[in-house]
Amino acid sequence: MKYQPHNYQQYATAFIEANPISCLLLDMGLGKTAITLTALNDLLFDSFEAHKVLVIAPLRVARNTWPEELRKWEHFSDLLFSVAVGTEAERKAALWKRADIYIINRENIQWLIEESGLTFDFDTVVVDELSSFKSHQSKRFRSLMKVRPKVKRIVGLTGTPSSNGLMDLWAEFRLLDMGQRLGRFIGQYRTDYFAPDKRNGQVVFSYKPLPDAEKRIYARIADITISMKSTDHLKMPEMVTAEYPVRMTEPEQERYDEMKQDLVLHLTEGEVTAANAAALSNKLCQMANGAVYGDDGEVHHIHDRKLEALEDLIEAANGKPVLVAYWFKHDVERIAARLKTRHIPFSKMDSSDSITRWNRGELPVALIHPASAGHGLNLQSGGNTIIWFGQTWSLELYQQTNARLWRQGQQSETVVIHHIVAKGTIDERVLSALSEKDRSQTALIDAVKANL
């Protein structure tokens, strides 16, 4: 297919080529993969400023999205690429191949640098979903920092650079510029831009930005960073959100309330206990969905209200494909059992084949987990409806999952986001937190505490 870039894509490509260190904060659906590959193509074959490129991405994005983009556009036909995922033998074989671009999943970056025995001789590195390197204490961050001085050119890509606040930006930019703009040490960064928030004596639990922190931080990183929103550059489809309320029966609600009040639920099959507010919020989310893990690890059935609502919504789709987002393992097991009983074809979105089938319109129902498939997958060709069976407190995963359909290339004029909400439960609190763009689980836990 012939690549005809938008003006903003041409600008972003030129920005990468002009800056040895670049960070693209591109909104979901703006085509950051094609933008970056076009820049890499020019750097490899026109200016000869890049020679061997490493792309680090989430597993499914590394395995599916980057190869698909490379095969999709005709101007990448001369680019040789190798995908280093799978077993250790498969990864080594891929890295030994002659290629211009090597693609590896982020979980294996420590293996590549410290355990593979291979020489790290990449002069150009692309970090797709830079936000996954927001923890300076993570093994993947520390491993990549060891070889960062060897890298002459680095590109950071993300649509959600600070999902937990401005504090996350330090590690991300420490990786990019080795501390030139936001400092080499997290302690100094905290001192310069933040003040202690929640504390107990000398122990500080959280920090809050100083009044002018955001402006000063963005001014420091402005020379290597561009930020774009999809609504500024694309004619995006309309996004319609809707709630599908369900109500538990009186005995079911009593079980839920017992758990909320006592942190213990007594069942004939066993007990369910929560040690603290965080554990309680997790248990209440499970119960709102219809089942809960007991202390013995067994799944205890609570109700089928959401399963019934899901059936209704699938029927109302009248044959149009729907994407169903689930959170807990027992959710997907119960959904799968119900769909099998009703003879409704479905598949978990966990393989290249299932993604291909969805995009061809061959799957009436696809089950997706936000944490494993929230980033990077292009699913807009398969449908325009998402049903949230359970709610997630993570704004980043929520937005990224919705953006699998609400993005450039969506053929429908409207994308519909359904939320199955158990009334009188924590579901309502979660949706409220998301609508207020609350980015931390702390607010959710505080909300639970307020109800105790």
N, C-alpha and C positions, 0 to 999 in steps of 0.2 A: 504494500500500500504506500502511496506517495505521501510524504510528510509535509503538511502545509501548516506551519506553526502560526499561532496567534502572535500579536505584537508583544504581549507580555512574555510569551515563551521565548521569543527571540531575545528580548531584553535579559531574561534570566540566564539563558545560555551564554550570552556575551559576558555576563557578570561572572559566571564560573570560570570562563576562559581568561578573564582579565585579572582574577584574584587567586593567588596560590592558596589562600585560606578563604573559604566562602561558606556561608550558612544561608540556606533557603528555607524560610518559614512560610511554606506555601500551604494554603488552605486545601482541604481535601477535594480531589477531583480536578486539580489544575494541571495534571500531567507531569509531575516532577520527575518521573522515571525517564520519559522521552526527552525532557529538557536536559537532564544530566547526561544521558547517553549521547545526545547530539554534541554536547560540549566535549565529552570524552573522545568521540570520533574525530572531532577537529583537532584536539590536543595530540592525539595519537598519530594522525595521518597528514595534518596540514602544518601545524607549528612544531611538531615533534617535541613537545614539552612534556609528554607523558610516554612511558614505555611499557610499563607493566602495572595494571590496575587491579586493586582488590575492592570488591563491593561487599559490605557487611550488612545483612538485612535479617528480619525475622524469617523463621524457617519457611513458611509457605510463600512468603514474598520472594525469598531467594530461589525457591524451587520452581515457582510458577510465574510470578509477575515479571521479573527481570528477563527470563528467557522468552516469555511471550512478547514483550516489547521489542526485544532484539530481532525476533522473527517477523514481527508485524510490519516494520517500516523498511522500505527498500534501501534507504541510504545507510542502513546498518549491515548490508549484505556482506561487506568485506571484513566486518568485525568477527574475530574468533573469540568464542567465550567457552568457559568450562564451569560447571556447577558442582561445587564441592560439598555435597550433603550426603547423608546416609551413613554407612558403616565406615570404620576407620580405613579399611582397604579401599573402599569406593572414594573416600575423600582424598586419600593420597594419590590414587590413580588420576583423579580429576586435576589435582594440583601439579602433577608431573606432565600433564598434557601441554602442548604448545598452544598458547592463547594470548589474546590481548587483554581480556577481562576475565578475572576469576571471581566467582560469586560464592560466598560462604555464609551460613547462618550464624547469627551472633552468639549462640550457645557454644559454638566451636572455636571462637576466636582465641580463648585461652589455650585450647589444644593445639591450634596452629602455631602459636608463638612459643609455647613452653614445652610441649610434649611431642609434637609431630616429628622433630628432628630435621625439618626442612628449613632452609635459609629464608628469612623474611627479607625479600629483596624487592618489595613493591614500592615504587616511587610515588604512586597516587592511590589514595584511599577514599572511598565513598562510604559514609555511614548513613544508611537509610534508617529512618526512625531514630534520630539522634536522642530523642527523649528516653530511649532504653539504656542510655549511658548516663543517666542523671545522678546515679549514686556513685560517689567517689570511693566508696568502700567495697564496691562489687569487684569480683575477680575479673570480669571482662574489661572493666575500666582500667584496673591496675595493669593487666596484661598489655592492653593496647598502648598505655602510656610508656611502657618499657621500650617499644619500638617507634614511638611517635617521632623522635628526632631523626630517624632514617627516612621519614616520609617528606617529600618535597612539596606535595600538593594534597590538600584534604578538602572534602566537601561534606557538609552536614545537612541532612534533609529531615524535615519534620513539619507536621501541620499543627502539632501541639507541644510547643517547646517548654512550657512551664505549667503542666497540669496540676502540680501541687504548689504552685506559687513561684515567685522569683528566685527562691533559694535553689531550685533545681538548675537554674541557668549556669551556676558557677562550674559544676563538673562538666557540663556540655561544652562550655567555652574553654575550660582548662584543657580539654582534649583537643580542641581545634587550634588554639593559639598558644598552648603551653603556659597559660597564665598571664599573657601580655596585657590583656584588657581588664579582666576582673580579678586579677591577682593570682599568685601561686598557691595561696593557702586559704582554706575555707574559713578559718578563724578571723583572718583580716577582712574577708568579704562580709562576714556577719557583722563585724564591728563597723564597717564603713556604711552599710546599707540597711541594717536591721537593728531592732531593739528587742530585748527579752520580753516575751509575752506571758505564757503560763510558766510558773516556777514555784519551787518549794525551797525557800532559803536560797542557798547558792546554786542549787540544781535547776537549770533552765530546761523546760520540756519543749518549748516552741518559741519561735521568733515571729515578729511582725515587721513588715517593711516600714522604714522611716517615710515621712510624708512625701519627700521628693525622690525616693529610691528608684521607682520605676523610670522616671524621666532620666535620671543620672545613669542608670544601668544601660538603658537603650542608647543613650548618647555614646557610651563607651564602646558598644559593639556595632554601631551604625556603619562603620566603614567596611565591614566584611559581611554585612547582613542585609538581605532584602526580605520584605514581608508582603504577601499578597493575599487577598481574600477572594474566594470564588465569585461572590456576588458582585464584586467590582469589575470582573473581567469576562464572566460567562453569563449566558442566559440560562440560568439554572431552572429545573422544573420546580413547581410549587411543592412545598413539603406540608403535608396535613397530618397533624397528630390527633389521636383520638384515644379515649379511655373506654374500655369495655369492663364495666364493673360486675363483680360477682360477690355474692354474700354467702358466708358459711351458715349452716344451720345453728340453732341455739346450742346443742351439745358440742358442736365443733368449735364454736366461738368460745365456749366455756373452757375448752382445753387450751386454746390459744391464750386466753386471759390468765389462766392458771400459770402457764409458763412465764408470761410477762410479769406477773405479780410475785411469784415465788421463786423464779429461776429454776424450778423443778417441775417436771410433768410426770405424774405417775400413770403408767399404762399397764394393762394386764400382761403385755409382752415384755415389759421392762421399764426402766427409767430414762428420762432425758434431763440432763442438768446443764446449767451454764455457769461457768466460774466467774465471769465478769460481764460488763456491759457489751464488750466487743463480741464475746461468744454468744451472748443473748441476742444481739442484733442478727447474727448469723442464723441462730435457731429459729428466730421469728420469721426471717425471710423464707426459710425452708417450709415452715408450717403454713405460711401464706400461700405457698405454691402447692401444698397438698400432702407433703410427707416430710419426715425429719429423721436424721440419724440419731439413734439412741446411744447410750454410753457404751454399749457392747458393739457398736458399729453397724448394727442392723437397721434397716429402713422401716420406720413405723408409719403406716398410712394415717392420714388425718382427714382428707376430703378429696373429692374429684371435681370441685367446682370449676377450676381452671381448665381441666381436660375437656369438660363439657363446653366451656366457652371457646376453647380452641377449635373444637369440632364445628361450632356455629360459624366462626370466622372463616374457616376453610371452606365450608359449604357456601357461605355468602360470597366468597371469591369467585364462585361459579366456574371452576376449572382453571382460573388464572393462577400461576405459580405464587407461592408465598414462602418467605424466609422466616423461620421461627427461631428466635434467640432464646437460649436456655442458659442457666447458670450452674445448677448442681447436677451431679451424675445421676441421682435418682430422678431428676426431672426428665432427662433425655430417655432414661429407661422406661419411665411411665408413659411418656409421649409416644415412644416407639411401639410399646405394647398396645396402646389405644389405636394408633393408626393401622397396625397390623390387623387388629380385630375388625376395624371398619373397612379393611381392604383398600386403604388409601396409599398409593405408592409414595415412598419418601426415601431420602438418603441423608446421612450425616455429611456435612461439608468438611471432610477431612482428607481428601485425596485429590490429585490432579484430575482423575476421571470424574469424580462427583462435581467438581467445579466446571469442567467442560460440559457435562450433561446439563447442569443448571443453566449455563449460558446459551445452550441450544434450545432451552425451553422444554426439556424432556422430564423435568422433575416437578410434579405438582407441589411437593413440600420438601424443603431443604432445612435441615437442622444445623444451626451454627452456634458455636460458643464464642462469645466476644473476645475472650482472652487469647484464643488460639487463631482466630480468623478475623480479628477486628482491623488489622492494619494491612493496607496494600492490595487486597484482592479486588479484582474488577468483576463485579457480579451484576452490573447494571443491565446487561443484555438479557438476563433471565427473568426479570420481573420487576415490579414496582411497589411491592407490599412487604413490610416487615411486621411480625407479631412478636412482641416481647412477652414471653410466657412468664418469666420472672424478671424482677427489676435488679439493676446493678447500681451501686453507689458511685462507681467510677465514671465521671463525666467523660474522660478521655475515651474509654472503651465504648461508652454509649454513643458518642458522636462518631467515632471511627466506624462502628458497626453500621449505623444508619447511613454513613457515607459510602458503604459498599453499593447502595442503590441510588442515593441522592448525590449524583455526580455527573460530570460531563459524559455524554454518550447515552444517557438515559433517554429512551425513545418516548416514554410516556410524559405527558405534561404535568402529571402529579405523582408524587411519591407519598404513600400512606404509611404512617407509623402507628400501629395499634399497641396499646398497653393493656394487658389483662390485669386488672387491679382488684385485689381482695379488699373490700371495704372494711373499715374498722381494724386494719392491720398496718404493719410497718411499711407496706407497699406505698401507702399515701405519703408517708414521710420521705421515702426515697425519691418519689417523683417530684415532691416539693423541693427537695435539695437539688435535684438536677435542673429544675426550672429556674432556680435561683443561681445556677451555675456555681454551686458550692463544690469545690474541688477536693475536699478531703473527707475521709471516713470519720474524722474526729467529730464533724458536725452531726453526722448520722448517729454516732455513739452518744453524743450529748443529747440528741433528740430522744433516744431510747431511755437515757437516764431520767429525762424530764417526765417520762410517762410512768416511771416506776413508783 
